[in-house]
Amino acid sequence: MFEDVPVDSDLLIEVVNRSPMIAALREGAKDRRELEQSLGISKSTAHRNTSSLADRGIVERRDGEYSLTEFGEAVAEVVAGFEEDMRTTVRLAPLFEAASDIQPPCPIDAFSDATVTTADRGDPFGPLARFVSLVQETESLRMFDSYAIAPTYMDEIHGRILDGLETKVVERPDVAEDVMENYPKKCVELCASEFLTMRIHDTLPFGLVIFDTHIGIGLRDPDTGAPRAFIDTDAPEGRAWAKTLFELYWTNAIQLPRFNPKSLKEALESTS
């Protein structure tokens, strides 16, 4: 059996510091000039890096070209995996923050291949557009705290609901009131259609939406309250968690018999 040998911390530091060169050589052997040009480094830096990696048994030189040794190839695979894991971690940073105290715990691994759409890359409506694209493909919809996902969702799904899209929504009281004030005619139409059921809940951790094949999480900007990210996945583990979480809030929410301000007021008074 192989012994569990501790990794030399100096080697770890060396690999992290020289990771750009390791990645470049993972693509194929290169001479010094090619390394300088591809990495944008000086002759002395290229010499220092290749010498250091050669001393570690990661790089070797043959016929004027540098290439990874077999050990170096294995190290390069580890480095590539680490970089991908770091990219995923950075992308999901908002989710870690929002779901830190949620029960049942959020299965973060289920979001490793998630689509992350943010509002900070020149397109403030990116999260809304992603939500709408998924709405168009679903035959059922369950969500809570819709304004963290799509503040104008009533405009986006009104027609779909009237056409028979079975929709369950849990809203904060202030959001429900805002929807009723801004969309009175549509609320009357939706109430008559019987395809929309709304409940209210005082404390919702973030936006959650469950489609036929995907689930999505909407996150608000803590200062403005505007949507800042929409993270969606079709991973089975993520869908199972989302369904459990939704049912937990749905069960503890207050039913609105009718989708109008009077019904909302009566529901709130019944709990005071």
C-alpha positions as CSV (number, residue, x, y, z in Angstrom):
1,M,0.0,0.0,0.0
2,F,1.1,3.6,-0.6
3,E,2.0,5.7,2.4
4,D,0.0,8.8,3.0
5,V,2.9,11.2,2.5
6,P,2.2,14.9,3.5
7,V,2.6,17.3,0.6
8,D,5.5,19.7,0.8
9,S,4.1,23.2,1.4
10,D,6.8,24.7,-0.7
11,L,5.8,22.5,-3.6
12,L,2.2,23.7,-3.3
13,I,3.3,27.3,-3.3
14,E,5.5,26.7,-6.3
15,V,2.7,25.1,-8.2
16,V,0.3,27.9,-7.5
17,N,2.9,30.6,-8.4
18,R,3.9,28.9,-11.6
19,S,0.4,27.7,-12.6
20,P,0.3,30.0,-15.8
21,M,3.4,28.3,-17.1
22,I,2.2,24.8,-16.1
23,A,-1.1,25.6,-18.0
24,A,0.8,26.8,-21.0
25,L,3.0,23.7,-21.2
26,R,-0.1,21.5,-20.7
27,E,-1.1,22.6,-24.2
28,G,2.2,21.3,-25.6
29,A,6.0,21.7,-25.6
30,K,7.3,25.2,-26.1
31,D,10.7,26.8,-26.4
32,R,11.8,29.7,-24.2
33,R,10.7,32.4,-26.7
34,E,7.3,30.9,-27.1
35,L,6.8,30.8,-23.3
36,E,7.9,34.5,-23.1
37,Q,5.4,35.5,-25.8
38,S,2.4,33.4,-24.6
39,L,2.8,34.4,-21.0
40,G,4.0,38.0,-21.5
41,I,7.1,37.5,-19.4
42,S,10.8,38.4,-19.6
43,K,13.6,36.2,-20.6
44,S,14.9,36.1,-17.0
45,T,11.4,35.3,-15.6
46,A,11.0,32.5,-18.1
47,H,14.4,31.1,-17.1
48,R,13.7,31.4,-13.4
49,N,10.3,29.6,-13.7
50,T,11.5,26.8,-15.9
51,S,14.5,26.2,-13.7
52,S,12.4,26.1,-10.6
53,L,9.8,23.7,-12.1
54,A,12.6,21.5,-13.5
55,D,14.1,21.3,-10.0
56,R,10.8,20.0,-8.8
57,G,10.6,17.4,-11.5
58,I,7.6,19.0,-13.1
59,V,9.3,20.3,-16.3
60,E,12.1,18.9,-18.5
61,R,14.0,20.3,-21.5
62,R,14.6,18.4,-24.7
63,D,15.9,19.6,-28.0
64,G,15.5,23.2,-26.9
65,E,11.9,22.9,-25.8
66,Y,10.3,22.6,-22.4
67,S,7.6,20.1,-21.7
68,L,5.9,18.6,-18.7
69,T,7.2,15.4,-17.2
70,E,4.7,12.6,-16.4
71,F,4.6,13.9,-12.9
72,G,4.2,17.4,-14.4
73,E,1.2,16.2,-16.4
74,A,-0.4,14.9,-13.3
75,V,0.2,18.1,-11.5
76,A,-1.2,20.1,-14.4
77,E,-4.4,18.1,-14.2
78,V,-4.7,18.9,-10.5
79,V,-4.0,22.6,-11.2
80,A,-6.7,22.7,-13.9
81,G,-9.2,21.1,-11.6
82,F,-8.4,23.5,-8.8
83,E,-8.8,26.5,-11.1
84,E,-12.2,25.2,-12.3
85,D,-13.3,24.6,-8.7
86,M,-12.2,28.1,-7.8
87,R,-14.1,29.6,-10.7
88,T,-17.2,27.7,-9.6
89,T,-16.7,28.9,-6.0
90,V,-16.4,32.5,-7.0
91,R,-19.5,32.3,-9.3
92,L,-21.5,30.8,-6.5
93,A,-20.3,33.2,-3.8
94,P,-23.7,35.0,-3.5
95,L,-25.4,31.7,-3.0
96,F,-23.1,30.7,-0.2
97,E,-24.0,33.9,1.6
98,A,-27.7,33.6,1.1
99,A,-28.1,30.0,1.9
100,S,-25.7,29.8,4.9
101,D,-28.4,29.4,7.5
102,I,-31.1,27.7,5.5
103,Q,-32.8,24.4,6.6
104,P,-32.7,22.0,5.0
105,P,-29.1,22.8,4.1
106,C,-28.6,23.9,0.5
107,P,-26.7,21.2,-1.5
108,I,-24.0,23.5,-2.9
109,D,-22.5,20.6,-5.0
110,A,-25.8,20.5,-7.0
111,F,-25.0,24.0,-8.3
112,S,-21.5,23.2,-9.6
113,D,-22.7,23.3,-13.2
114,A,-25.3,26.0,-12.6
115,T,-26.0,28.9,-14.9
116,V,-25.2,32.1,-13.1
117,T,-26.8,35.3,-14.6
118,T,-25.8,38.5,-12.9
119,A,-26.9,42.1,-13.3
120,D,-23.5,43.6,-13.0
121,R,-22.0,42.9,-16.5
122,G,-23.7,45.7,-18.5
123,D,-27.1,44.0,-18.6
124,P,-29.2,44.8,-15.6
125,F,-32.1,42.8,-17.0
126,G,-30.0,39.6,-17.5
127,P,-31.5,37.7,-14.5
128,L,-35.1,38.6,-15.6
129,A,-34.3,37.5,-19.2
130,R,-33.0,34.1,-18.0
131,F,-36.1,33.7,-15.8
132,V,-38.4,34.5,-18.8
133,S,-36.6,32.0,-21.0
134,L,-37.3,29.2,-18.5
135,V,-40.9,30.3,-18.0
136,Q,-41.5,29.8,-21.7
137,E,-40.5,26.1,-21.4
138,T,-42.4,25.1,-18.4
139,E,-46.0,23.9,-17.8
140,S,-46.0,24.5,-14.0
141,L,-44.5,27.2,-11.8
142,R,-43.9,27.5,-8.1
143,M,-41.9,30.3,-6.5
144,F,-41.5,32.6,-3.5
145,D,-40.2,36.1,-3.1
146,S,-40.8,36.8,-6.8
147,Y,-39.3,40.3,-6.7
148,A,-35.9,38.8,-5.9
149,I,-36.2,37.0,-9.2
150,A,-38.3,39.1,-11.6
151,P,-39.9,42.3,-10.3
152,T,-42.0,42.6,-13.4
153,Y,-43.0,38.9,-13.4
154,M,-46.7,39.8,-13.6
155,D,-46.1,41.3,-17.1
156,E,-44.0,38.3,-18.1
157,I,-46.3,35.4,-17.0
158,H,-49.7,36.9,-17.0
159,G,-50.6,35.5,-20.4
160,R,-49.1,32.1,-19.6
161,I,-51.2,31.8,-16.4
162,L,-54.4,32.7,-18.3
163,D,-53.5,30.0,-20.8
164,G,-53.4,27.4,-18.0
165,L,-50.0,27.6,-16.4
166,E,-50.5,26.3,-12.9
167,T,-48.8,28.7,-10.6
168,K,-48.2,28.8,-6.9
169,V,-46.6,31.9,-5.3
170,V,-45.6,32.8,-1.8
171,E,-45.0,36.5,-1.4
172,R,-44.0,38.9,1.4
173,P,-47.0,41.0,2.3
174,D,-45.4,44.2,0.9
175,V,-44.7,42.5,-2.4
176,A,-48.2,41.1,-2.7
177,E,-49.6,44.6,-1.9
178,D,-47.3,46.1,-4.5
179,V,-48.4,43.6,-7.2
180,M,-52.1,44.3,-6.5
181,E,-51.6,48.1,-6.6
182,N,-49.6,48.1,-9.8
183,Y,-51.5,45.4,-11.7
184,P,-55.2,45.6,-10.5
185,K,-56.7,44.6,-13.8
186,K,-54.4,41.6,-14.3
187,C,-55.0,40.5,-10.7
188,V,-58.7,40.4,-11.4
189,E,-58.2,38.4,-14.5
190,L,-55.8,36.0,-12.8
191,C,-58.1,35.6,-9.8
192,A,-60.9,34.6,-12.2
193,S,-58.7,32.2,-14.1
194,E,-58.1,30.1,-10.9
195,F,-54.7,29.1,-12.2
196,L,-52.8,31.3,-9.7
197,T,-52.7,30.6,-6.0
198,M,-51.0,33.0,-3.7
199,R,-50.0,32.8,-0.1
200,I,-48.1,35.3,2.1
201,H,-45.2,34.8,4.4
202,D,-43.3,37.5,6.4
203,T,-39.8,36.1,6.1
204,L,-38.5,34.7,2.8
205,P,-34.7,34.1,2.6
206,F,-34.3,34.7,-1.2
207,G,-36.2,34.1,-4.4
208,L,-36.9,30.5,-5.3
209,V,-38.6,29.3,-8.5
210,I,-39.3,25.7,-9.5
211,F,-39.9,25.0,-13.2
212,D,-40.6,21.6,-14.8
213,T,-36.9,20.8,-15.4
214,H,-35.0,23.5,-13.6
215,I,-34.9,25.4,-10.2
216,G,-33.6,28.9,-9.8
217,I,-32.5,31.1,-6.9
218,G,-32.9,34.9,-7.2
219,L,-30.7,37.1,-5.0
220,R,-31.4,40.8,-4.2
221,D,-28.9,43.6,-3.9
222,P,-28.8,44.2,-0.1
223,D,-28.7,48.0,-0.6
224,T,-31.3,48.6,-3.4
225,G,-33.4,45.4,-3.2
226,A,-33.0,45.0,-6.9
227,P,-32.2,41.5,-8.4
228,R,-28.5,41.0,-8.6
229,A,-28.2,37.3,-9.6
230,F,-30.2,34.4,-10.8
231,I,-28.7,30.9,-10.4
232,D,-30.4,28.0,-12.0
233,T,-29.7,24.3,-12.3
234,D,-31.4,21.1,-13.5
235,A,-29.5,18.9,-11.0
236,P,-31.8,16.3,-9.4
237,E,-30.4,16.9,-5.9
238,G,-31.0,20.7,-6.3
239,R,-34.5,20.1,-7.5
240,A,-35.3,17.8,-4.6
241,W,-34.0,20.4,-2.1
242,A,-35.9,23.2,-3.7
243,K,-39.2,21.3,-3.6
244,T,-38.7,20.5,0.1
245,L,-37.9,24.1,0.9
246,F,-40.8,25.5,-1.1
247,E,-43.3,23.1,0.6
248,L,-42.0,24.2,4.0
249,Y,-42.7,27.8,3.3
250,W,-45.9,27.1,1.4
251,T,-47.3,25.1,4.4
252,N,-46.4,27.9,6.8
253,A,-47.8,30.7,4.7
254,I,-51.2,32.4,4.9
255,Q,-53.7,31.5,2.2
256,L,-55.2,34.4,0.2
257,P,-58.8,33.4,-0.7
258,R,-58.9,36.0,-3.4
259,F,-56.1,37.9,-5.2
260,N,-57.1,41.5,-4.2
261,P,-56.2,44.1,-1.5
262,K,-59.3,43.3,0.7
263,S,-58.4,39.7,0.9
264,L,-54.8,40.6,1.7
265,K,-55.9,42.9,4.5
266,E,-58.2,40.3,6.0
267,A,-55.4,37.7,5.9
268,L,-53.0,40.0,7.7
269,E,-55.6,41.0,10.3
270,S,-56.3,37.3,11.0
271,T,-52.7,36.8,12.1
272,S,-52.4,39.9,14.3
